[in-house]
Each structure stands twice: as structure tokens, then as C-alpha cells.
């Protein structure tokens, strides 16, 4: 029997396989080392390239350090270094690239040091550093960063990363020039806008259209659900809608019928839901939700002799006691305060006669309870709650503001403001200065029946409804300390605007005396995305 090399190989085919394997192994062991690119200098573990047009491809995959200096490539593309998985240090200084794309450093699982100094970077994509789990040091000095909304993600990343990062200096906008990006307070205001801006410049978007007219909308919460009550005088209804968490719309829940209903106001007392229904004819009434009938049923009547032409219903609480006031706009009626006595509501105080009140607003002024009454026949008056008599007494008035249709209050930055709506002339925004209300802005408002303040997510708005032209949404400008026109919407004969929030979504209802009731959604768009 033949023996080859003492290997004990027997059988021709088997010996050929052994010899082939040995040859392949020997060839692998004497593999020719990768050639160092012409623009680079190489050692066993590192490569330094000067003036390279890109990342060299014919280099060992197991090097731990790569430096590219004065390169001519214009961008760092995705997975540009993925063929070098062993890199621990990457230096990209003084190159001419302006963009770093998403996943530019994908595959560099062991990278610890990344230097990107002195480049011409204009854009760093928000996922550029994704996957760099071992990164301990990042140097971005010498780059000119616009610290606008596009840099918001970097601002947030710098606050969350465990890596040591060099100071990132801003060259713009002007208010941030020469500041460190880390020292910028927040991008929340600059980098959000309301709604979706389409070709018409709209910021609020129509969410739902209700195919009926209305004059007022009220909202209330009960047992973790959100409801609205809509007064419909032409249909002689008080329509109650419920927010549908599945369909994400407002759906019909109940319907209170009456005669020429002009106001529906919900009152919650000890988990009971009442609705005050103000009518022009047939008297006004209070309804209570009956669990057994799963609907609202009449609870009590309101004296016809006192309320002749109701124009507004205002709820308030003083020292844990519940009240509401109905402003009466007829010469014969009396604006009246009603109080809850555990069994029902009874007339508690008639405010004054013959003044044709158009609105009532409850406000806390310097820790004291007040009512402001607007009127067709006199300037708005301010009544103050007397703790001894437990009645409202005249306190002061708002001069030079005749024929005010509505008064609404709101707060911004701990300051108290009111809006005064006028159909003819300018409506007013006024601020309390510890002694009186002083004017801060006049708004042209010919044909206006309502000027409603509302706030969503720290943004403050005014909705000015007009019978003669487009209604206007104003937004508060923190720099100029006044309201500026933000958007125009078309609502036929608007009578009220009401803010409603549910499921972390914000809406406002625009009631219309001559057209459909519209529901607009307030949407925040992050401009940094």
C-alpha cells in the first residue's frame, strides 16, 4: 500500500482533497497586504489621508484609526464607513462637506472618538449619529451652525447624550449669535406652529362640520367623558354631543327641546349634571341628567317675571357655594343671580333694573370676587362681592366703553385681562394694573358679536367674529406684547367660539346663526422635523 508523506492518506480522491485544502490554507496565510492609497500614509492600525476625494475602499477592515483631512467630498453619506467596523477613532477635520446624512456612521459599533472640526457643515440629519453606542467624545468645533428649528434635535441630543461634546457655537439667528447651543433656553416656541399651513396659509383645520345653526356652545366633563351643549334657536333644541373616543368625532348624545333656545349651560354638583336652558319664549328651565332614563329631564323652572330676554349665563363659585347669573337684555327683565341650596336653584339677588345687560363675567381681582356686566345702555360696571352682606355691590365702571356686547376675562403670565366686544367701533383688550383696567390694544371690529379669548398649549388666541367679513384669529406676540392677526376663517354670522379639549387634542367650536356650526382642530406642527 502506498504512503504519501507519512500522512496516512489512502485513496486518490481523499488525498487530492487534503492537498487542495492545504494549498488554500497556505494561500490565505501569505495573502498580499492591502495597498496604501496614494493620498494616504498607513501603519498597521491607522491610516491618515490628505486631500482625498472620498473614503478609501481598498484598506484593511481591521484598522482602528482613520483620519481624513482637507478632503474634497461634499457630504457624509449613509453607511459611508460601514466597511471599517473596527474603527475606534475617526477624524474628519478641515474638509469641504456640508451635509451629514442619516446613518452616516452606521456599522461603527466600536467608535469612541469622532472629530468633525473646521468643516462647512450646514445640515446634520437628525439620525446622523444613530448607532454610535460606544461614542465617548465628539468634537464639532469650527463649524458654523444656524441654531434654528433644524438644530432642535441636536439641542435635545446634546442634553441626553452621555458623550463628551465640544461647545457648539451659533452664528444665527441674530438672537443666538455667538451663543452656545447648549445655552439656548428652548426651541418650543420658535419651532412650533399651529395647524397645517396649506396654500391659503391656514393654520387651524376644519375637523367636523355640524349641519345646523347655533348661537352658543358650552362644554363639560362627566365621568371621564367630554360633552358639549349647543343652543339651536331655529331648531328649538339644546343638542348635547359626546366625544367618541373610537371615531374621534363628536356624536349626538341627547336632545333637550324647547322654544327659541339661546343658551345651554352645564352645572356639575356632586357628580350630578344640570343644564340651564335659557329661552326667549316660554320661560327658562333647568334640566338634570337622569341615569335611569339616560337622558336629561326637566328639574325646575326659572321665574318668568325676572328673566324676560336672557342673553348670557355665567357660572361661578364663592366659598364652596354654587351660583349662576343670567344677564337679561330687555328693559323689563332683571339680571339675576341664582344659588344652589342642595335641593335646587333659587333667585338670590337681582343686580339692577332697566340696563339691558348683554353679558356677565365672573372674575377674581386681587383675590376678591367680582362680576362685570356689559350693557347696551351704559358703560360696563364692576360689582364686588361683599363678604358681610354676601351680596354683590357696585364697585366701579369701565369708562368710555358704551354699547359693549360681551366681556370675557383671561389670564396670561399671572396677569388679568378682559376683552370688550363692540358691534360698532373698536373692540378692546384691557389689562388690570392693580387699580383699574387699562387699554393695551384696540381691534377694528365692525359687525362683531363676539371676541373670545382661548388658550391651547401655552399659545394664547382671540377669536373675533364678524357678521360682515371673515372672522379673525389673533395670536399673542410675546415680543410685541400684543395680539397679531394669525388666521382668517369664514363663519356665517358667528355668535360664539368655544374651546374644547379631549384625548390630548384641542378644538374650538364656531357657532353660526345663519350657517353650519364648524369644529376646528388646533394642531401643533414641529418645524424641526
TORTINU-769508 format. One record per residue (C-alpha): residue number from 1; residue in one letter; chain; x, z, y. Coordinates in pm, whole numbers, plus 50000, padded with zeros to 5 digits. Example, Ala and Ser with C-alpha at 12.3 -4.5 7.8 and 13.67 -1.06 7.14 Angstrom:
<1, "A", "A", <51230, 50780, 49550>>
<2, "S", "A", <51367, 50714, 49894>>
END
This chain:
<1, "X", "A", <50000, 50000, 50000>>
<2, "X", "A", <50140, 49906, 50343>>
<3, "X", "A", <50204, 50178, 50603>>
<4, "X", "A", <50238, 50097, 50976>>
<5, "X", "A", <50447, 50328, 51189>>
<6, "X", "A", <50366, 50624, 50970>>
<7, "X", "A", <50026, 50634, 51130>>
<8, "X", "A", <49843, 50626, 50806>>
<9, "X", "A", <49648, 50322, 50922>>
<10, "X", "A", <49487, 50127, 50644>>
<11, "X", "A", <49261, 49824, 50663>>
<12, "X", "A", <49325, 49537, 50906>>
<13, "X", "A", <49019, 49579, 51131>>
<14, "X", "A", <49072, 49951, 51178>>
<15, "X", "A", <49438, 49904, 51271>>
<16, "X", "A", <49351, 49638, 51529>>
<17, "X", "A", <49100, 49873, 51694>>
<18, "X", "A", <49358, 50150, 51712>>
<19, "X", "A", <49619, 49920, 51860>>
<20, "X", "A", <49370, 49785, 52123>>
<21, "X", "A", <49275, 50135, 52226>>
<22, "X", "A", <49639, 50231, 52263>>
<23, "X", "A", <49707, 49930, 52482>>
<24, "X", "A", <49413, 50007, 52712>>
<25, "X", "A", <49525, 50367, 52746>>
<26, "X", "A", <49879, 50261, 52833>>
<27, "X", "A", <49746, 50010, 53093>>
<28, "X", "A", <49535, 50280, 53255>>
<29, "X", "A", <49833, 50511, 53275>>
<30, "X", "A", <50051, 50253, 53450>>
<31, "X", "A", <49770, 50136, 53693>>
<32, "X", "A", <49914, 49992, 54010>>
<33, "X", "A", <49855, 50228, 54305>>
<34, "X", "A", <49615, 50108, 54581>>
<35, "X", "A", <49790, 49924, 54860>>
<36, "X", "A", <49802, 50096, 55202>>
<37, "X", "A", <49610, 49885, 55460>>
<38, "X", "A", <49823, 49707, 55720>>
<39, "X", "A", <49693, 49916, 56013>>
<40, "X", "A", <49738, 50245, 55831>>
<41, "X", "A", <50005, 50483, 55712>>
<42, "X", "A", <49941, 50656, 55384>>
<43, "X", "A", <50054, 50954, 55186>>
<44, "X", "A", <49931, 51081, 54854>>
<45, "X", "A", <49648, 51285, 55014>>
<46, "X", "A", <49589, 51136, 55360>>
<47, "X", "A", <49556, 50810, 55547>>
<48, "X", "A", <49591, 50751, 55921>>
<49, "X", "A", <49468, 50420, 56065>>
<50, "X", "A", <49514, 50297, 56423>>
<51, "X", "A", <49311, 50008, 56569>>
<52, "X", "A", <49122, 49945, 56251>>
<53, "X", "A", <48809, 49723, 56273>>
<54, "X", "A", <48630, 49946, 56023>>
<55, "X", "A", <48673, 50188, 55736>>
<56, "X", "A", <48932, 50055, 55489>>
<57, "X", "A", <48779, 49990, 55149>>
<58, "X", "A", <49096, 49946, 54937>>
<59, "X", "A", <49213, 50306, 54947>>
<60, "X", "A", <49218, 50576, 54680>>
<61, "X", "A", <48886, 50752, 54639>>
<62, "X", "A", <49051, 51088, 54587>>
<63, "X", "A", <49222, 51126, 54926>>
<64, "X", "A", <49129, 51442, 55116>>
<65, "X", "A", <49204, 51335, 55475>>
<66, "X", "A", <49120, 51020, 55673>>
<67, "X", "A", <49193, 50956, 56042>>
<68, "X", "A", <49063, 50651, 56230>>
<69, "X", "A", <49197, 50628, 56585>>
<70, "X", "A", <49138, 50359, 56852>>
<71, "X", "A", <48916, 50163, 56615>>
<72, "X", "A", <48714, 49863, 56728>>
<73, "X", "A", <48396, 49918, 56524>>
<74, "X", "A", <48075, 49966, 56726>>
<75, "X", "A", <47877, 50206, 56507>>
<76, "X", "A", <47895, 50451, 56221>>
<77, "X", "A", <47656, 50306, 55964>>
<78, "X", "A", <47474, 50491, 55689>>
<79, "X", "A", <47693, 50587, 55388>>
<80, "X", "A", <47996, 50438, 55563>>
<81, "X", "A", <48232, 50681, 55388>>
<82, "X", "A", <48049, 50727, 55057>>
<83, "X", "A", <48338, 50565, 54864>>
<84, "X", "A", <48557, 50862, 54964>>
<85, "X", "A", <48377, 51157, 54803>>
<86, "X", "A", <48683, 51384, 54805>>
<87, "X", "A", <48728, 51386, 55183>>
<88, "X", "A", <48770, 51732, 55335>>
<89, "X", "A", <48883, 51618, 55680>>
<90, "X", "A", <48757, 51317, 55878>>
<91, "X", "A", <48896, 51239, 56223>>
<92, "X", "A", <48725, 50968, 56433>>
<93, "X", "A", <48887, 51009, 56776>>
<94, "X", "A", <48907, 50762, 57066>>
<95, "X", "A", <48713, 50482, 56902>>
<96, "X", "A", <48464, 50246, 57064>>
<97, "X", "A", <48149, 50317, 56860>>
<98, "X", "A", <47832, 50410, 57049>>
<99, "X", "A", <47589, 50488, 56765>>
<100, "X", "A", <47599, 50723, 56467>>
<101, "X", "A", <47321, 50626, 56226>>
<102, "X", "A", <47116, 50840, 55989>>
<103, "X", "A", <47310, 50949, 55678>>
<104, "X", "A", <47636, 50824, 55831>>
<105, "X", "A", <47831, 51081, 55631>>
<106, "X", "A", <47619, 51079, 55316>>
<107, "X", "A", <47821, 51139, 55000>>
<108, "X", "A", <48086, 51357, 55168>>
<109, "X", "A", <47984, 51670, 54984>>
<110, "X", "A", <48321, 51842, 55035>>
<111, "X", "A", <48379, 51754, 55402>>
<112, "X", "A", <48477, 52064, 55602>>
<113, "X", "A", <48629, 51927, 55924>>
<114, "X", "A", <48475, 51648, 56133>>
<115, "X", "A", <48634, 51539, 56461>>
<116, "X", "A", <48448, 51286, 56679>>
<117, "X", "A", <48630, 51333, 57009>>
<118, "X", "A", <48659, 51092, 57302>>
<119, "X", "A", <48424, 50817, 57188>>
<120, "X", "A", <48149, 50632, 57374>>
<121, "X", "A", <47857, 50781, 57184>>
<122, "X", "A", <47517, 50702, 57331>>
<123, "X", "A", <47299, 50783, 57031>>
<124, "X", "A", <47331, 51021, 56739>>
<125, "X", "A", <47041, 50978, 56498>>
<126, "X", "A", <46861, 51299, 56411>>
<127, "X", "A", <46971, 51282, 56043>>
<128, "X", "A", <47329, 51175, 56110>>
<129, "X", "A", <47477, 51496, 55968>>
<130, "X", "A", <47241, 51523, 55673>>
<131, "X", "A", <47410, 51630, 55350>>
<132, "X", "A", <47719, 51794, 55508>>
<133, "X", "A", <47663, 52126, 55334>>
<134, "X", "A", <48030, 52236, 55342>>
<135, "X", "A", <48094, 52146, 55707>>
<136, "X", "A", <48265, 52434, 55890>>
<137, "X", "A", <48395, 52263, 56206>>
<138, "X", "A", <48254, 51983, 56425>>
<139, "X", "A", <48427, 51860, 56741>>
<140, "X", "A", <48224, 51642, 56983>>
<141, "X", "A", <48431, 51686, 57297>>
<142, "X", "A", <48493, 51397, 57532>>
<143, "X", "A", <48160, 51223, 57474>>
<144, "X", "A", <47902, 51160, 57746>>
<145, "X", "A", <47569, 51294, 57629>>
<146, "X", "A", <47238, 51232, 57802>>
<147, "X", "A", <47062, 51563, 57743>>
<148, "X", "A", <46715, 51411, 57744>>
<149, "X", "A", <46446, 51416, 57479>>
<150, "X", "A", <46660, 51215, 57238>>
<151, "X", "A", <46903, 51508, 57231>>
<152, "X", "A", <46637, 51766, 57148>>
<153, "X", "A", <46711, 51754, 56775>>
<154, "X", "A", <47084, 51815, 56843>>
<155, "X", "A", <46993, 52106, 57072>>
<156, "X", "A", <46791, 52262, 56787>>
<157, "X", "A", <47054, 52177, 56523>>
<158, "X", "A", <47328, 52350, 56725>>
<159, "X", "A", <47122, 52667, 56726>>
<160, "X", "A", <47064, 52661, 56349>>
<161, "X", "A", <47393, 52533, 56201>>
<162, "X", "A", <47649, 52770, 56054>>
<163, "X", "A", <47931, 52535, 56153>>
<164, "X", "A", <48161, 52597, 56448>>
<165, "X", "A", <48080, 52328, 56703>>
<166, "X", "A", <48269, 52247, 57022>>
<167, "X", "A", <48090, 52260, 57356>>
<168, "X", "A", <47864, 51960, 57411>>
<169, "X", "A", <47852, 51875, 57782>>
<170, "X", "A", <47567, 51690, 57951>>
<171, "X", "A", <47619, 51410, 58202>>
<172, "X", "A", <47249, 51373, 58273>>
<173, "X", "A", <46970, 51406, 58369>>
<174, "X", "A", <47068, 51541, 58710>>
<175, "X", "A", <46931, 51890, 58647>>
<176, "X", "A", <47152, 51927, 58338>>
<177, "X", "A", <47468, 51757, 58466>>
<178, "X", "A", <47789, 51939, 58362>>
<179, "X", "A", <47586, 52197, 58172>>
<180, "X", "A", <47643, 52279, 57809>>
<181, "X", "A", <47368, 52153, 57581>>
<182, "X", "A", <47351, 52499, 57426>>
<183, "X", "A", <47270, 52646, 57768>>
<184, "X", "A", <46960, 52433, 57823>>
<185, "X", "A", <46665, 52671, 57811>>
<186, "X", "A", <46422, 52447, 57623>>
<187, "X", "A", <46309, 52088, 57584>>
<188, "X", "A", <45949, 52183, 57505>>
<189, "X", "A", <45802, 52082, 57842>>
<190, "X", "A", <46016, 51773, 57906>>
<191, "X", "A", <45983, 51635, 57554>>
<192, "X", "A", <45610, 51656, 57504>>
<193, "X", "A", <45329, 51454, 57649>>
<194, "X", "A", <44959, 51486, 57593>>
<195, "X", "A", <44786, 51240, 57372>>
<196, "X", "A", <44879, 50887, 57274>>
<197, "X", "A", <44973, 50664, 57563>>
<198, "X", "A", <44824, 50323, 57498>>
<199, "X", "A", <44840, 50016, 57719>>
<200, "X", "A", <44590, 50170, 57959>>
<201, "X", "A", <44804, 50483, 57999>>
<202, "X", "A", <44553, 50711, 57826>>
<203, "X", "A", <44680, 51049, 57711>>
<204, "X", "A", <44364, 51212, 57575>>
<205, "X", "A", <44199, 51021, 57293>>
<206, "X", "A", <43832, 50997, 57204>>
<207, "X", "A", <43776, 51185, 56879>>
<208, "X", "A", <43399, 51163, 56840>>
<209, "X", "A", <43100, 51027, 57031>>
<210, "X", "A", <42766, 51207, 57011>>
<211, "X", "A", <42480, 50959, 57071>>
<212, "X", "A", <42281, 51171, 57313>>
<213, "X", "A", <42279, 51303, 57669>>
<214, "X", "A", <42363, 51661, 57759>>
<215, "X", "A", <42421, 51884, 58062>>
<216, "X", "A", <42619, 52178, 57923>>
<217, "X", "A", <42827, 52276, 57622>>
<218, "X", "A", <42918, 52626, 57507>>
<219, "X", "A", <43148, 52727, 57221>>
<220, "X", "A", <43159, 53035, 56999>>
<221, "X", "A", <43324, 53160, 56680>>
<222, "X", "A", <43142, 53332, 56396>>
<223, "X", "A", <43281, 53430, 56056>>
<224, "X", "A", <43592, 53214, 56092>>
<225, "X", "A", <43391, 52905, 56185>>
<226, "X", "A", <43371, 52727, 56519>>
<227, "X", "A", <43041, 52621, 56673>>
<228, "X", "A", <42920, 52453, 56991>>
<229, "X", "A", <42576, 52473, 57153>>
<230, "X", "A", <42475, 52166, 57353>>
<231, "X", "A", <42189, 52167, 57604>>
<232, "X", "A", <41989, 51840, 57594>>
<233, "X", "A", <41709, 51845, 57853>>
<234, "X", "A", <41585, 51491, 57787>>
<235, "X", "A", <41553, 51561, 57412>>
<236, "X", "A", <41429, 51917, 57476>>
<237, "X", "A", <41687, 52057, 57236>>
<238, "X", "A", <41966, 52307, 57215>>
<239, "X", "A", <42177, 52139, 56947>>
<240, "X", "A", <42417, 52365, 56755>>
<241, "X", "A", <42713, 52190, 56592>>
<242, "X", "A", <42964, 52327, 56341>>
<243, "X", "A", <43325, 52218, 56290>>
<244, "X", "A", <43359, 52054, 55948>>
<245, "X", "A", <43699, 52153, 55805>>
<246, "X", "A", <43682, 51874, 55546>>
<247, "X", "A", <43559, 51578, 55750>>
<248, "X", "A", <43742, 51703, 56062>>
<249, "X", "A", <43437, 51635, 56279>>
<250, "X", "A", <43161, 51831, 56447>>
<251, "X", "A", <42839, 51813, 56246>>
<252, "X", "A", <42480, 51925, 56308>>
<253, "X", "A", <42411, 52287, 56210>>
<254, "X", "A", <42083, 52388, 56376>>
<255, "X", "A", <41846, 52278, 56649>>
<256, "X", "A", <41662, 52503, 56893>>
<257, "X", "A", <41369, 52322, 57055>>
<258, "X", "A", <41224, 52394, 57399>>
<259, "X", "A", <41121, 52239, 57729>>
<260, "X", "A", <41382, 52083, 57956>>
<261, "X", "A", <41669, 52300, 57830>>
<262, "X", "A", <41955, 52315, 58083>>
<263, "X", "A", <42176, 52583, 57931>>
<264, "X", "A", <42263, 52735, 57593>>
<265, "X", "A", <42496, 53035, 57593>>
<266, "X", "A", <42604, 53226, 57283>>
<267, "X", "A", <42650, 53602, 57280>>
<268, "X", "A", <42814, 53785, 56987>>
<269, "X", "A", <42720, 54151, 56946>>
<270, "X", "A", <42813, 54349, 56632>>
<271, "X", "A", <42855, 54030, 56427>>
<272, "X", "A", <42512, 53912, 56541>>
<273, "X", "A", <42485, 53578, 56718>>
<274, "X", "A", <42239, 53536, 57005>>
<275, "X", "A", <42183, 53224, 57215>>
<276, "X", "A", <42038, 53244, 57565>>
<277, "X", "A", <41834, 52928, 57620>>
<278, "X", "A", <41765, 52854, 57986>>
<279, "X", "A", <41472, 52619, 58058>>
<280, "X", "A", <41330, 52462, 58372>>
<281, "X", "A", <40977, 52493, 58238>>
<282, "X", "A", <40805, 52735, 58005>>
<283, "X", "A", <41036, 53026, 58072>>
<284, "X", "A", <41377, 53106, 57925>>
<285, "X", "A", <41433, 53274, 57591>>
<286, "X", "A", <41688, 53443, 57369>>
<287, "X", "A", <41731, 53336, 57006>>
<288, "X", "A", <41901, 53525, 56724>>
<289, "X", "A", <42057, 53380, 56412>>
<290, "X", "A", <41859, 53489, 56105>>
<291, "X", "A", <42071, 53498, 55791>>
<292, "X", "A", <41769, 53488, 55561>>
<293, "X", "A", <41632, 53177, 55730>>
<294, "X", "A", <41980, 53032, 55802>>
<295, "X", "A", <41863, 52929, 56147>>
<296, "X", "A", <41807, 53062, 56497>>
<297, "X", "A", <41468, 53227, 56561>>
<298, "X", "A", <41319, 53349, 56886>>
<299, "X", "A", <41428, 53706, 56964>>
<300, "X", "A", <41283, 53774, 57311>>
<301, "X", "A", <41157, 53615, 57631>>
<302, "X", "A", <41316, 53634, 57976>>
<303, "X", "A", <41081, 53721, 58263>>
<304, "X", "A", <40943, 53407, 58422>>
<305, "X", "A", <40884, 53592, 58752>>
<306, "X", "A", <41258, 53644, 58803>>
<307, "X", "A", <41408, 53321, 58673>>
<308, "X", "A", <41247, 53009, 58819>>
<309, "X", "A", <41519, 52742, 58814>>
<310, "X", "A", <41819, 52856, 58607>>
<311, "X", "A", <42143, 52679, 58689>>
<312, "X", "A", <42414, 52877, 58510>>
<313, "X", "A", <42458, 53153, 58251>>
<314, "X", "A", <42766, 53375, 58265>>
<315, "X", "A", <42862, 53639, 58006>>
<316, "X", "A", <43077, 53943, 58075>>
<317, "X", "A", <43161, 54291, 57957>>
<318, "X", "A", <43226, 54608, 58160>>
<319, "X", "A", <43338, 54930, 57990>>
<320, "X", "A", <43231, 54802, 57645>>
<321, "X", "A", <42880, 54717, 57772>>
<322, "X", "A", <42749, 54362, 57737>>
<323, "X", "A", <42591, 54170, 58025>>
<324, "X", "A", <42493, 53821, 58123>>
<325, "X", "A", <42381, 53683, 58458>>
<326, "X", "A", <42160, 53383, 58525>>
<327, "X", "A", <42217, 53207, 58856>>
<328, "X", "A", <41884, 53080, 58989>>
<329, "X", "A", <41889, 52783, 59226>>
<330, "X", "A", <41530, 52793, 59350>>
<331, "X", "A", <41411, 52954, 59671>>
<332, "X", "A", <41161, 53164, 59482>>
<333, "X", "A", <41393, 53278, 59200>>
<334, "X", "A", <41631, 53570, 59174>>
<335, "X", "A", <41979, 53554, 59026>>
<336, "X", "A", <41960, 53839, 58777>>
<337, "X", "A", <42198, 54047, 58564>>
<338, "X", "A", <42078, 54139, 58213>>
<339, "X", "A", <42217, 54418, 57997>>
<340, "X", "A", <42216, 54485, 57622>>
<341, "X", "A", <42060, 54819, 57521>>
<342, "X", "A", <42104, 54798, 57139>>
<343, "X", "A", <41752, 54660, 57097>>
<344, "X", "A", <41752, 54366, 57332>>
<345, "X", "A", <41841, 54247, 57680>>
<346, "X", "A", <41660, 54379, 57983>>
<347, "X", "A", <41683, 54290, 58352>>
<348, "X", "A", <41940, 54523, 58503>>
<349, "X", "A", <41998, 54405, 58862>>
<350, "X", "A", <41864, 54139, 59094>>
<351, "X", "A", <42152, 54018, 59307>>
<352, "X", "A", <41983, 53869, 59615>>
<353, "X", "A", <41694, 53651, 59727>>
<354, "X", "A", <41649, 53309, 59884>>
<355, "X", "A", <42002, 53183, 59849>>
<356, "X", "A", <41959, 52906, 59590>>
<357, "X", "A", <42258, 53013, 59379>>
<358, "X", "A", <42427, 52735, 59187>>
<359, "X", "A", <42684, 52924, 58979>>
<360, "X", "A", <42809, 53270, 58888>>
<361, "X", "A", <43162, 53354, 58776>>
<362, "X", "A", <43284, 53691, 58648>>
<363, "X", "A", <43644, 53769, 58747>>
<364, "X", "A", <43881, 54060, 58721>>
<365, "X", "A", <44051, 54103, 59059>>
<366, "X", "A", <44328, 54360, 59067>>
<367, "X", "A", <44174, 54547, 58775>>
<368, "X", "A", <43823, 54559, 58922>>
<369, "X", "A", <43515, 54368, 58805>>
<370, "X", "A", <43364, 54110, 59041>>
<371, "X", "A", <43103, 53837, 59045>>
<372, "X", "A", <43147, 53528, 59262>>
<373, "X", "A", <42821, 53350, 59345>>
<374, "X", "A", <42819, 52997, 59485>>
<375, "X", "A", <42517, 52871, 59673>>
<376, "X", "A", <42353, 52569, 59833>>
<377, "X", "A", <42263, 52770, 60143>>
<378, "X", "A", <42567, 52986, 60218>>
<379, "X", "A", <42938, 53022, 60152>>
<380, "X", "A", <43038, 53179, 59817>>
<381, "X", "A", <43007, 53556, 59815>>
<382, "X", "A", <43206, 53809, 59613>>
<383, "X", "A", <43028, 54110, 59464>>
<384, "X", "A", <43224, 54409, 59336>>
<385, "X", "A", <43120, 54646, 59059>>
<386, "X", "A", <43064, 54999, 59188>>
<387, "X", "A", <43162, 55249, 58919>>
<388, "X", "A", <42944, 55522, 59066>>
<389, "X", "A", <42619, 55332, 59102>>
<390, "X", "A", <42709, 55095, 58815>>
<391, "X", "A", <42579, 54805, 59024>>
<392, "X", "A", <42730, 54506, 59197>>
<393, "X", "A", <42760, 54546, 59573>>
<394, "X", "A", <42863, 54290, 59840>>
<395, "X", "A", <43238, 54287, 59894>>
<396, "X", "A", <43347, 53974, 60081>>
<397, "X", "A", <43295, 53600, 60108>>
<398, "X", "A", <43499, 53279, 60090>>
<399, "X", "A", <43470, 53129, 60441>>
<400, "X", "A", <43431, 52765, 60542>>
<401, "X", "A", <43312, 52653, 60198>>
<402, "X", "A", <42944, 52569, 60231>>
<403, "X", "A", <42741, 52388, 59967>>
<404, "X", "A", <42953, 52478, 59664>>
<405, "X", "A", <42802, 52368, 59332>>
<406, "X", "A", <43026, 52560, 59096>>
<407, "X", "A", <43300, 52821, 59092>>
<408, "X", "A", <43539, 52867, 58797>>
<409, "X", "A", <43834, 53101, 58751>>
<410, "X", "A", <44157, 53070, 58554>>
<411, "X", "A", <44499, 53229, 58533>>
<412, "X", "A", <44848, 53082, 58537>>
<413, "X", "A", <45165, 53290, 58518>>
<414, "X", "A", <44970, 53612, 58578>>
<415, "X", "A", <44813, 53476, 58899>>
<416, "X", "A", <44439, 53437, 58954>>
<417, "X", "A", <44297, 53105, 59073>>
<418, "X", "A", <43949, 52967, 59133>>
<419, "X", "A", <43810, 52617, 59170>>
<420, "X", "A", <43520, 52538, 59403>>
<421, "X", "A", <43323, 52219, 59330>>
<422, "X", "A", <43160, 52023, 59613>>
<423, "X", "A", <42950, 51709, 59585>>
<424, "X", "A", <43029, 51603, 59942>>
<425, "X", "A", <43371, 51668, 60089>>
<426, "X", "A", <43678, 51802, 59911>>
<427, "X", "A", <43671, 52046, 59624>>
<428, "X", "A", <43924, 52328, 59644>>
<429, "X", "A", <44178, 52512, 59431>>
<430, "X", "A", <44241, 52863, 59565>>
<431, "X", "A", <44473, 53148, 59472>>
<432, "X", "A", <44429, 53522, 59509>>
<433, "X", "A", <44706, 53671, 59728>>
<434, "X", "A", <44617, 54041, 59680>>
<435, "X", "A", <44384, 54035, 59983>>
<436, "X", "A", <44180, 53714, 59968>>
<437, "X", "A", <44157, 53370, 59813>>
<438, "X", "A", <44371, 53115, 59996>>
<439, "X", "A", <44361, 52739, 59955>>
<440, "X", "A", <44651, 52574, 59771>>
<441, "X", "A", <44505, 52226, 59717>>
<442, "X", "A", <44214, 52008, 59822>>
<443, "X", "A", <44087, 51742, 59581>>
<444, "X", "A", <43878, 51444, 59701>>
<445, "X", "A", <43555, 51485, 59507>>
<446, "X", "A", <43272, 51273, 59645>>
<447, "X", "A", <42995, 51277, 59386>>
<448, "X", "A", <43143, 51566, 59188>>
<449, "X", "A", <42917, 51804, 58999>>
<450, "X", "A", <43186, 51992, 58806>>
<451, "X", "A", <43552, 52089, 58841>>
<452, "X", "A", <43654, 52266, 58522>>
<453, "X", "A", <43992, 52431, 58456>>
<454, "X", "A", <44116, 52449, 58097>>
<455, "X", "A", <44445, 52503, 57915>>
<456, "X", "A", <44596, 52377, 57590>>
<457, "X", "A", <44940, 52481, 57459>>
<458, "X", "A", <45071, 52607, 57793>>
<459, "X", "A", <44953, 52294, 57973>>
<460, "X", "A", <44700, 52358, 58250>>
<461, "X", "A", <44441, 52099, 58349>>
<462, "X", "A", <44147, 52039, 58580>>
<463, "X", "A", <43865, 51803, 58485>>
<464, "X", "A", <43689, 51664, 58792>>
<465, "X", "A", <43364, 51490, 58702>>
<466, "X", "A", <43219, 51230, 58938>>
<467, "X", "A", <42883, 51051, 58947>>
<468, "X", "A", <43029, 50762, 59148>>
<469, "X", "A", <43359, 50675, 58983>>
<470, "X", "A", <43589, 50765, 58694>>
<471, "X", "A", <43632, 51131, 58617>>
<472, "X", "A", <43987, 51253, 58667>>
<473, "X", "A", <44204, 51489, 58465>>
<474, "X", "A", <44466, 51671, 58668>>
<475, "X", "A", <44768, 51849, 58520>>
<476, "X", "A", <44956, 52136, 58680>>
<477, "X", "A", <45304, 52038, 58804>>
<478, "X", "A", <45536, 52337, 58776>>
<479, "X", "A", <45789, 52192, 59019>>
<480, "X", "A", <45549, 52097, 59297>>
<481, "X", "A", <45311, 52389, 59230>>
<482, "X", "A", <45001, 52176, 59248>>
<483, "X", "A", <44779, 51962, 59027>>
<484, "X", "A", <44860, 51592, 58996>>
<485, "X", "A", <44639, 51317, 58855>>
<486, "X", "A", <44711, 51284, 58485>>
<487, "X", "A", <44443, 51058, 58342>>
<488, "X", "A", <44111, 50893, 58421>>
<489, "X", "A", <43818, 50891, 58179>>
<490, "X", "A", <43480, 50727, 58206>>
<491, "X", "A", <43182, 50957, 58157>>
<492, "X", "A", <42841, 50864, 58297>>
<493, "X", "A", <42710, 51138, 58527>>
<494, "X", "A", <42930, 51417, 58386>>
<495, "X", "A", <42783, 51765, 58409>>
<496, "X", "A", <43031, 51987, 58224>>
<497, "X", "A", <43367, 51990, 58050>>
<498, "X", "A", <43429, 52248, 57776>>
<499, "X", "A", <43749, 52324, 57586>>
<500, "X", "A", <43714, 52389, 57211>>
<501, "X", "A", <43996, 52473, 56968>>
<502, "X", "A", <43983, 52475, 56588>>
<503, "X", "A", <44219, 52419, 56293>>
<504, "X", "A", <44512, 52412, 56534>>
<505, "X", "A", <44352, 52114, 56706>>
<506, "X", "A", <44229, 52109, 57064>>
<507, "X", "A", <43928, 51922, 57203>>
<508, "X", "A", <43723, 51908, 57517>>
<509, "X", "A", <43357, 51807, 57532>>
<510, "X", "A", <43240, 51591, 57820>>
<511, "X", "A", <42865, 51619, 57867>>
<512, "X", "A", <42679, 51330, 58027>>
<513, "X", "A", <42340, 51332, 58198>>
<514, "X", "A", <42297, 50955, 58154>>
<515, "X", "A", <42514, 50854, 57858>>
<516, "X", "A", <42672, 50971, 57536>>
<517, "X", "A", <42841, 51307, 57502>>
<518, "X", "A", <43209, 51248, 57429>>
<519, "X", "A", <43463, 51464, 57246>>
<520, "X", "A", <43825, 51406, 57347>>
<521, "X", "A", <44119, 51535, 57148>>
<522, "X", "A", <44430, 51672, 57316>>
<523, "X", "A", <44734, 51554, 57124>>
<524, "X", "A", <45095, 51655, 57182>>
<525, "X", "A", <45346, 51375, 57123>>
<526, "X", "A", <45710, 51479, 57085>>
<527, "X", "A", <45911, 51223, 57280>>
<528, "X", "A", <46231, 51323, 57100>>
<529, "X", "A", <46112, 51179, 56769>>
END
